[in-house]
């Protein structure tokens, strides 16, 4: 009876680790750059095998340590000549909005300088309270 609590706790821990498998995904990195392309199970992949002239398009059903499995067959990584990325890059809102927000800040600063210098006939001076948090 003394060990009953520990047995139940260890059983729950082993079940929790058994049912918490990670998802498999395939990461392609372009050498010399920081570009990364991620393929998850259920996505379309375009690839060309060594010795073949045409590209094949298949749906990823599983990813193994040395191959990926499509609907039709298992393809070893060493038999793939190239993978066509196409328009795979998914832009996030931050990578899209970042340059736009920086440009907007520069434009607002320029408009403010022009407004104070030309329209209000005053010089633009740097206030000592700017930048103090």
N, C-alpha and C positions, 0 to 999 in steps of 0.2 A: 504494500500500500504506500510505502514511503517513496518508491520510485515511480509510481503511477503518473504523477504529474510530469516527471522528466521524460517518461516514455511518450506521453501524449504531446509534449512540447517538441520533442525530437521528430515525431511523426509529422506534426504540422509543418515543421521547418523543412523536412525533406520533401513534402508535397508542394510547398511553396516554391522551392527551387526547381522541382521537376516541371511544374506548370508555367514557369516564367522563362520560356525560351526567347531569345532575341530574334529579331527579323533578319533574314539574309538580304544583302544587297550587294551590288557590284559597283565598285568605284573605279573609274578610269581617270587617270591623271596624265596630262600632257607634259612631257619632259621639258624642262627648262622654263616652264611657266607655272602659275598658280591655278591654272584652270582645272577644275574637277567636274566630272559628270557622273551622276549617280543613277543607276538603274535598279528599280525595285521589282519584286515579283509582280507580274500582271502588266508590265509595261512592254511596249513593242521595242524590239531591237533589230537594227539593220546591220548585217555583217556580210563579209565576203570571206570564203574559205580559201585556203592555199590551193592553187591549181584550178580554181573556178574563175570564170570571167564575170559572172553576174552577182549582184548583191541579193541577199535573201532577207526577207522580213518575217520575223516570228515573234510569238508572244512568250515571254519568260514565264516558266512555270516553277522552276527551282534553280537555285544557285548552289553549286557544290564547291569544294576547295580547289578542284582542278578543271572544272567544266561548268557549263550552264545547260539547263534542260529547257527545251522548247516544247511546243505541242507535238512535234514530229519525232525528235531524236535528241540525243545528248551530244553536245559539241564541246570538244576539248579546247582549252584556251590556246594550246600550242598549234592547233589546226586553223585558227582564225588569222587571216591576213590583215584585215582592217575592219573597223567598226565605223559606220557612218553616223555621225552625231546629228547632222541636220540642224533643225531648229530646236534642239533639246534644251538649250539654256532657258531656264525659268527665272525671270527677273522678279526680285522681291520689291516690295514697295519702298524699302530703304535705298536700294541701289538705283531705283528709278528716280525717286524724289530727291536724293542727295544733291546731285549737280543743279537741279532746278532751284532748290532752296538756297544754295550758295550763290547762284546767279541773282536770285531775287534780293538777297542781302546786299550784294555789291551795287545793284541798281538803286535800291532804296538809299544807301549811303551816298551815292553820286547825286541823286535827286536832292537830298538834304543839303549837301555842300553847295550845289548850284542855287538852291532856294535861298540859303543864308547869304551867299556871296553876291549874287546878281540881283535877286528880286528884293531882298530886304536891305541891301546896301551895307551889309555888315560883314566883317571878316569872320572867317571860321576859326575859332580858337579851341584848343583842347582844354576842356574843363578838368580841374584836378579831381573832381568827384567821380569822374568816369572811370570805371574799372575797379572802384572800391566796393567790395561786397559787404 
